[in-house]
Amino acid sequence: MRHEDRRQDVQLLFPHLDVYILEQHLSSLEEDYFASRDAATTARHLEHLSGLSAQNPVEVILTDLQNGGAECVVVAFNHPFEFSLIADVLARTGFQIETGEVFTLRPPARNGSRRARTGAARAVNLRVAWRTPRGVSRSRDPWRLSVFIDSFTGQITDTDADSQIWAGRFKASITETITLLDLGDKASVEKAKHRVNEM
């Protein structure tokens, strides 16, 4: 499906999503993403992406599948080692992975990007910068940073837990991990790896 067709379909479902945002992010997704996902799913992913911030660095979407399995989608800011750490957290919290896909959404090109924006695009409420304990400003705007959509299908092996209870437990664990990755320093990355290994 052409990106223009998908953009129009998504806009019909969620008209408040900005045209500029849709064009920039849909154009950076691979065709494999669109082959198995409809407009409603795409809109849902972008809705969760818009919720990312320094205080909420990850969104988790759990969907029960007809075959008795589940799809767990993780939307977060992009970092090295992230995909493998997410897979480890899934396994250690009781999710048996059968398939895994990662789709990276790149930020808009800087050259001329401001000029290309429409008046509506300029009106988008961008995420404000946040400050580390040392006072260094770091932007956590999901529309300006590289983000990803990771999709895993499999089985929840913890039969004693309702799927949504499991999802809450997984989100708490993965939020802790990605919050450390968001800090960006070597010590925090190593701490994130260590905590996952200790689960």
PEGI-V795348 format. One record per residue. RES is the residue in one letter. SS is DSSP state (2 for helix, 1 for strand, 0 for the rest). NEAR is the number of other ideal C-beta (glycine too) atoms within 12 Angstrom. D_LAST is the distance of its C-alpha to the last C-alpha in Angstrom with 2 decimals. Layout:
res=RES ss=SS near=NEAR d_last=D_LAST
res=RES ss=SS near=NEAR d_last=D_LAST
//
This chain:
res=M ss=0 near=21 d_last=41.38
res=R ss=0 near=12 d_last=42.74
res=H ss=2 near=23 d_last=40.75
res=E ss=2 near=16 d_last=43.79
res=D ss=2 near=17 d_last=43.83
res=R ss=2 near=31 d_last=40.14
res=R ss=2 near=31 d_last=40.62
res=Q ss=2 near=22 d_last=43.52
res=D ss=2 near=25 d_last=41.67
res=V ss=2 near=35 d_last=38.73
res=Q ss=2 near=25 d_last=41.26
res=L ss=2 near=17 d_last=42.93
res=L ss=2 near=22 d_last=39.72
res=F ss=0 near=26 d_last=38.61
res=P ss=0 near=15 d_last=41.74
res=H ss=0 near=19 d_last=40.23
res=L ss=0 near=32 d_last=38.08
res=D ss=0 near=27 d_last=40.00
res=V ss=2 near=26 d_last=41.91
res=Y ss=2 near=28 d_last=41.06
res=I ss=2 near=38 d_last=37.32
res=L ss=2 near=41 d_last=37.59
res=E ss=2 near=28 d_last=39.73
res=Q ss=2 near=32 d_last=37.55
res=H ss=2 near=38 d_last=34.28
res=L ss=2 near=37 d_last=35.72
res=S ss=0 near=23 d_last=37.61
res=S ss=0 near=26 d_last=34.48
res=L ss=0 near=34 d_last=32.77
res=E ss=0 near=20 d_last=33.38
res=E ss=2 near=16 d_last=35.66
res=D ss=2 near=14 d_last=32.91
res=Y ss=2 near=30 d_last=31.32
res=F ss=2 near=25 d_last=34.60
res=A ss=2 near=15 d_last=35.37
res=S ss=0 near=18 d_last=32.88
res=R ss=0 near=30 d_last=32.60
res=D ss=0 near=18 d_last=35.36
res=A ss=2 near=25 d_last=36.48
res=A ss=2 near=17 d_last=34.77
res=T ss=2 near=28 d_last=31.35
res=T ss=2 near=37 d_last=32.15
res=A ss=2 near=29 d_last=33.28
res=R ss=2 near=25 d_last=30.16
res=H ss=2 near=43 d_last=27.99
res=L ss=2 near=40 d_last=30.30
res=E ss=2 near=25 d_last=30.24
res=H ss=2 near=29 d_last=26.47
res=L ss=2 near=42 d_last=26.91
res=S ss=2 near=29 d_last=29.50
res=G ss=0 near=23 d_last=27.06
res=L ss=0 near=38 d_last=24.96
res=S ss=0 near=29 d_last=25.47
res=A ss=0 near=25 d_last=24.08
res=Q ss=0 near=14 d_last=22.99
res=N ss=0 near=24 d_last=21.65
res=P ss=0 near=37 d_last=20.27
res=V ss=1 near=43 d_last=18.94
res=E ss=1 near=33 d_last=20.38
res=V ss=1 near=40 d_last=18.99
res=I ss=1 near=30 d_last=21.62
res=L ss=1 near=33 d_last=20.99
res=T ss=1 near=24 d_last=24.08
res=D ss=1 near=19 d_last=24.83
res=L ss=0 near=19 d_last=26.84
res=Q ss=0 near=9 d_last=29.98
res=N ss=0 near=12 d_last=28.70
res=G ss=0 near=13 d_last=26.13
res=G ss=0 near=22 d_last=23.24
res=A ss=1 near=35 d_last=21.82
res=E ss=1 near=35 d_last=21.81
res=C ss=1 near=43 d_last=19.09
res=V ss=1 near=38 d_last=20.61
res=V ss=1 near=43 d_last=18.92
res=V ss=1 near=37 d_last=21.54
res=A ss=1 near=42 d_last=20.85
res=F ss=1 near=38 d_last=22.48
res=N ss=0 near=31 d_last=22.47
res=H ss=0 near=31 d_last=20.70
res=P ss=0 near=16 d_last=20.30
res=F ss=0 near=22 d_last=17.10
res=E ss=2 near=34 d_last=16.26
res=F ss=2 near=29 d_last=16.81
res=S ss=2 near=22 d_last=14.57
res=L ss=2 near=34 d_last=11.63
res=I ss=2 near=41 d_last=12.43
res=A ss=2 near=30 d_last=12.71
res=D ss=2 near=28 d_last=9.30
res=V ss=2 near=40 d_last=7.84
res=L ss=2 near=43 d_last=10.56
res=A ss=2 near=27 d_last=9.88
res=R ss=2 near=24 d_last=6.31
res=T ss=0 near=34 d_last=7.93
res=G ss=0 near=26 d_last=10.98
res=F ss=1 near=35 d_last=13.37
res=Q ss=1 near=23 d_last=15.43
res=I ss=1 near=29 d_last=17.00
res=E ss=1 near=23 d_last=20.73
res=T ss=1 near=20 d_last=22.03
res=G ss=1 near=26 d_last=21.01
res=E ss=1 near=27 d_last=23.40
res=V ss=1 near=26 d_last=23.37
res=F ss=1 near=33 d_last=26.38
res=T ss=1 near=24 d_last=27.04
res=L ss=1 near=35 d_last=29.53
res=R ss=0 near=22 d_last=31.37
res=P ss=0 near=22 d_last=33.10
res=P ss=0 near=27 d_last=36.91
res=A ss=0 near=14 d_last=39.06
res=R ss=0 near=11 d_last=40.32
res=N ss=0 near=8 d_last=43.87
res=G ss=0 near=9 d_last=45.96
res=S ss=2 near=18 d_last=43.09
res=R ss=2 near=14 d_last=44.50
res=R ss=2 near=13 d_last=47.93
res=A ss=2 near=17 d_last=46.71
res=R ss=0 near=21 d_last=45.26
res=T ss=0 near=17 d_last=47.34
res=G ss=2 near=11 d_last=48.24
res=A ss=2 near=17 d_last=45.73
res=A ss=2 near=23 d_last=42.96
res=R ss=2 near=17 d_last=43.88
res=A ss=0 near=14 d_last=43.53
res=V ss=0 near=24 d_last=39.81
res=N ss=0 near=15 d_last=37.84
res=L ss=0 near=21 d_last=35.64
res=R ss=0 near=25 d_last=32.52
res=V ss=0 near=15 d_last=33.45
res=A ss=1 near=17 d_last=32.02
res=W ss=1 near=22 d_last=29.42
res=R ss=1 near=13 d_last=29.36
res=T ss=0 near=17 d_last=26.81
res=P ss=0 near=10 d_last=27.19
res=R ss=0 near=10 d_last=29.67
res=G ss=0 near=9 d_last=31.75
res=V ss=0 near=13 d_last=31.26
res=S ss=1 near=13 d_last=31.80
res=R ss=1 near=24 d_last=29.38
res=S ss=1 near=22 d_last=30.25
res=R ss=0 near=32 d_last=27.63
res=D ss=0 near=26 d_last=30.17
res=P ss=0 near=37 d_last=28.72
res=W ss=0 near=35 d_last=32.26
res=R ss=0 near=28 d_last=32.71
res=L ss=0 near=30 d_last=29.43
res=S ss=0 near=26 d_last=27.85
res=V ss=1 near=42 d_last=25.46
res=F ss=1 near=38 d_last=23.99
res=I ss=1 near=45 d_last=23.60
res=D ss=1 near=40 d_last=20.92
res=S ss=1 near=34 d_last=21.62
res=F ss=1 near=36 d_last=19.61
res=T ss=1 near=27 d_last=21.11
res=G ss=1 near=27 d_last=19.73
res=Q ss=1 near=25 d_last=18.92
res=I ss=1 near=34 d_last=16.63
res=T ss=0 near=20 d_last=15.78
res=D ss=0 near=21 d_last=14.95
res=T ss=0 near=13 d_last=18.66
res=D ss=0 near=11 d_last=18.50
res=A ss=0 near=19 d_last=17.48
res=D ss=0 near=15 d_last=20.12
res=S ss=2 near=28 d_last=19.42
res=Q ss=2 near=18 d_last=19.90
res=I ss=2 near=18 d_last=17.66
res=W ss=2 near=29 d_last=14.85
res=A ss=2 near=30 d_last=15.98
res=G ss=2 near=17 d_last=15.82
res=R ss=2 near=27 d_last=12.23
res=F ss=2 near=39 d_last=11.39
res=K ss=2 near=32 d_last=13.81
res=A ss=2 near=19 d_last=12.42
res=S ss=2 near=32 d_last=9.05
res=I ss=2 near=41 d_last=11.22
res=T ss=2 near=27 d_last=13.85
res=E ss=2 near=27 d_last=11.97
res=T ss=2 near=41 d_last=11.24
res=I ss=2 near=42 d_last=14.85
res=T ss=2 near=30 d_last=16.39
res=L ss=2 near=29 d_last=15.48
res=L ss=2 near=36 d_last=16.94
res=D ss=2 near=32 d_last=19.93
res=L ss=2 near=27 d_last=20.83
res=G ss=0 near=23 d_last=21.88
res=D ss=0 near=18 d_last=21.97
res=K ss=2 near=14 d_last=20.54
res=A ss=2 near=13 d_last=18.70
res=S ss=2 near=23 d_last=16.83
res=V ss=2 near=24 d_last=15.96
res=E ss=2 near=17 d_last=14.66
res=K ss=2 near=20 d_last=12.63
res=A ss=2 near=36 d_last=11.08
res=K ss=2 near=24 d_last=10.33
res=H ss=2 near=17 d_last=8.98
res=R ss=2 near=24 d_last=6.53
res=V ss=2 near=29 d_last=5.37
res=N ss=2 near=16 d_last=5.64
res=E ss=0 near=14 d_last=3.82
res=M ss=0 near=22 d_last=0.00
//
